[in-house]
């Protein structure tokens, strides 16, 4: 979390409290499973099309590591 301006502490403290509550809520949840359909319709400028972390790929019934 980034530090904000020091002059207004009331709003700052409320923002920090909300951040901490959301952080605790997210830590208590297991990873969510779902499906994502990605369609790329533009020409790519380099070799990398998409970058993902903590994702698994399955094409049909064939999972890829």
Secondary structure, DSSP 8 states (H G I E B T S, - for coil): -----SS-HHHHHHHHHHHHHHHHHHHTS------------S--SSS-----SS--EEETTEEE-
